[in-house]
């Protein structure tokens, strides 16, 4: 029986809306984000998840809670699913980062590791999140697991599971708020990408996955 892992980005926050770097700052969902979580949960509940796991940051935890309310499952929290730690960037708008830390910002825009600012490396991020996702999937072997996490964390963690190089990761556009990725586990134990950026909502500008 095929295992399915749904990696779900949290709903909108005021910092998303203002292009402000969240990182591991615990920013709550705004009204739009709470509505997005409820509407997306209606679709995800139809997949009959066997387990729900979430980052312990409230924007992901509260997104997962909307699905738990529909399914009756208890949410398991895992800090490994937290967003990338952005160090000195956290709390700044992306425009402020570009103005105050231009070299670091240029490397980030190019998809490379940021040198300086105490920003978590892409490799450390990918390994951390992938480990959390692997353990989440083990909660329901052969079943469906939903993991609520964050934009940059989702993209890098998924890429690490798939064994993709950095250059290939950049072919994945940022996940929209409350959209998700579906992965399936093949018979030989390898993860495969089945669907990307799936969700309820019409196309709109994508807030930075930070």
C-alpha positions as CSV (number, residue, x, y, z in Angstrom):
1,X,0.0,0.0,0.0
2,X,1.4,3.4,-1.0
3,X,2.3,5.9,1.7
4,X,1.2,9.5,0.9
5,X,2.8,12.6,2.6
6,X,1.1,15.9,2.2
7,X,3.4,18.9,3.0
8,X,1.1,21.9,3.8
9,X,2.2,25.5,4.0
10,X,0.5,27.5,6.8
11,X,-2.1,30.2,6.1
12,X,-1.4,33.9,5.6
13,X,0.0,36.2,8.4
14,X,0.4,40.0,8.6
15,X,4.1,39.5,8.1
16,X,3.5,37.5,4.9
17,X,1.2,40.3,3.7
18,X,3.9,42.9,4.5
19,X,6.8,41.0,3.0
20,X,8.4,40.8,6.4
21,X,10.9,38.0,7.1
22,X,9.4,35.7,9.7
23,X,11.9,32.9,10.0
24,X,11.3,31.3,13.4
25,X,9.6,34.3,14.9
26,X,6.2,33.1,16.2
27,X,3.8,35.2,14.1
28,X,0.1,34.2,14.3
29,X,-2.3,33.7,11.4
30,X,-4.3,36.7,10.4
31,X,-8.0,36.6,9.6
32,X,-7.3,35.6,6.0
33,X,-5.0,32.9,7.1
34,X,-7.5,31.4,9.5
35,X,-10.1,31.4,6.7
36,X,-7.6,29.8,4.3
37,X,-6.9,27.0,6.8
38,X,-10.6,26.2,7.3
39,X,-11.2,26.1,3.5
40,X,-8.2,24.1,2.7
41,X,-9.0,21.7,5.5
42,X,-12.2,20.8,3.7
43,X,-10.2,19.5,0.8
44,X,-7.6,17.8,2.8
45,X,-10.1,16.0,5.1
46,X,-11.4,14.3,1.9
47,X,-8.0,12.6,1.6
48,X,-8.8,10.8,4.9
49,X,-5.5,11.5,6.7
50,X,-4.3,9.0,9.3
51,X,-2.1,11.5,11.1
52,X,-1.4,15.2,11.3
53,X,1.9,16.7,12.3
54,X,2.9,20.4,12.5
55,X,5.6,22.8,13.3
56,X,5.2,24.1,16.8
57,X,5.1,27.7,15.6
58,X,1.6,29.0,15.9
59,X,0.9,29.8,12.3
60,X,1.5,26.2,11.3
61,X,0.1,24.7,14.5
62,X,-3.2,26.6,14.0
63,X,-3.4,25.7,10.4
64,X,-3.1,22.1,11.3
65,X,-5.7,22.6,14.0
66,X,-8.3,23.5,11.4
67,X,-7.8,20.0,9.8
68,X,-7.8,18.3,13.2
69,X,-11.1,19.9,13.9
70,X,-12.6,18.2,10.8
71,X,-11.0,14.8,11.2
72,X,-10.9,14.3,15.0
73,X,-7.2,13.6,15.0
74,X,-4.8,15.0,17.5
75,X,-1.9,17.1,16.1
76,X,1.6,16.0,16.8
77,X,4.1,18.9,17.0
78,X,7.7,18.7,15.8
79,X,10.1,21.7,16.0
80,X,12.1,20.2,13.1
81,X,9.3,21.4,10.9
82,X,9.9,25.0,11.8
83,X,10.7,27.6,9.2
84,X,14.4,28.4,8.3
85,X,16.1,30.4,10.9
86,X,16.9,33.8,9.3
87,X,19.0,35.3,12.1
88,X,19.5,39.0,11.8
89,X,16.9,39.2,8.9
90,X,14.0,38.2,11.1
91,X,11.6,41.1,11.6
92,X,12.9,43.1,8.6
93,X,11.0,43.5,5.3
94,X,12.7,42.1,2.3
95,X,13.3,45.6,1.1
96,X,15.1,46.4,4.3
97,X,17.2,43.3,4.0
98,X,18.2,44.3,0.5
99,X,19.1,47.8,1.6
100,X,21.0,46.9,4.8
101,X,22.5,43.6,3.9
102,X,22.9,43.7,0.1
103,X,25.5,41.0,-0.3
104,X,23.6,38.5,1.8
105,X,20.3,39.4,0.0
106,X,21.9,38.9,-3.4
107,X,23.1,35.4,-2.5
108,X,19.6,34.5,-1.2
109,X,17.9,35.8,-4.4
110,X,20.3,33.6,-6.4
111,X,19.3,30.5,-4.4
112,X,22.7,30.2,-2.7
113,X,23.6,30.0,1.0
114,X,23.6,33.3,2.8
115,X,27.1,34.2,4.2
116,X,26.6,36.2,7.3
117,X,23.6,37.2,9.4
118,X,23.5,33.9,11.2
119,X,21.1,32.5,8.6
120,X,20.6,28.7,8.6
121,X,22.3,26.9,5.7
122,X,20.2,25.3,3.1
123,X,21.8,21.9,3.8
124,X,21.1,22.1,7.5
125,X,17.5,23.3,6.8
126,X,16.9,20.5,4.2
127,X,18.3,17.7,6.5
128,X,16.3,19.0,9.6
129,X,13.0,19.2,7.8
130,X,13.5,16.0,5.8
131,X,14.2,14.1,9.1
132,X,11.0,15.5,10.5
133,X,9.0,14.6,7.4
134,X,10.4,11.1,7.4
135,X,9.4,10.6,11.0
136,X,5.9,12.0,10.3
137,X,5.4,9.5,7.5
138,X,6.3,6.7,9.9
139,X,3.3,7.5,12.0
140,X,1.0,5.8,9.4
141,X,2.9,3.4,7.2
142,X,0.9,2.9,4.0
143,X,-1.4,5.7,5.0
144,X,-1.9,9.4,4.5
145,X,0.0,11.9,6.7
146,X,-0.4,15.7,6.6
147,X,2.5,17.8,7.8
148,X,1.9,21.5,8.3
149,X,5.0,23.5,7.9
150,X,6.4,26.7,6.3
151,X,7.4,27.9,2.8
152,X,11.2,27.7,2.7
153,X,11.1,24.7,5.1
154,X,8.7,22.8,2.8
155,X,10.7,23.4,-0.4
156,X,14.1,22.6,1.0
157,X,12.9,19.6,3.0
158,X,11.1,18.1,0.0
159,X,14.1,18.6,-2.2
160,X,16.3,16.9,0.4
161,X,13.9,13.9,0.4
162,X,14.0,13.7,-3.4
163,X,17.8,14.0,-3.5
164,X,17.7,17.2,-5.7
165,X,20.7,19.5,-6.1
166,X,20.4,23.2,-5.3
167,X,20.0,24.1,-9.0
168,X,17.0,21.9,-9.3
169,X,15.4,23.2,-6.1
170,X,15.2,26.6,-7.8
171,X,12.8,25.1,-10.4
172,X,10.2,24.9,-7.7
173,X,8.2,28.1,-7.3
174,X,7.3,29.2,-3.8
175,X,4.3,27.6,-2.2
176,X,1.3,29.8,-1.8
177,X,-0.2,30.2,1.6
178,X,-2.2,27.1,2.6
179,X,-1.2,25.2,-0.5
180,X,0.5,21.8,-0.3
181,X,2.7,19.3,-2.0
182,X,1.9,15.6,-2.3
183,X,4.7,13.0,-2.1
184,X,4.3,9.2,-2.5
185,X,6.6,6.5,-1.4
186,X,7.6,4.0,-4.1
187,X,8.0,0.3,-3.6
188,X,11.8,0.7,-3.5
189,X,11.5,3.2,-0.6
190,X,12.2,6.4,-2.6
191,X,10.0,9.5,-2.4
192,X,8.3,10.8,-5.6
193,X,6.7,14.2,-6.2
194,X,3.1,13.6,-7.2
195,X,1.6,17.2,-7.0
196,X,2.9,20.7,-6.2
197,X,1.2,23.9,-5.1
198,X,-2.2,22.4,-4.8
199,X,-4.9,24.4,-3.0
200,X,-8.3,26.0,-2.9
201,X,-7.5,29.6,-4.0
202,X,-7.2,31.4,-7.2
203,X,-3.8,32.5,-8.5
204,X,-2.4,35.5,-6.6
205,X,1.0,37.0,-5.9
206,X,3.1,34.7,-3.7
207,X,4.4,36.1,-0.4
208,X,8.1,35.4,0.1
209,X,8.6,32.0,1.7
210,X,10.5,33.4,4.7
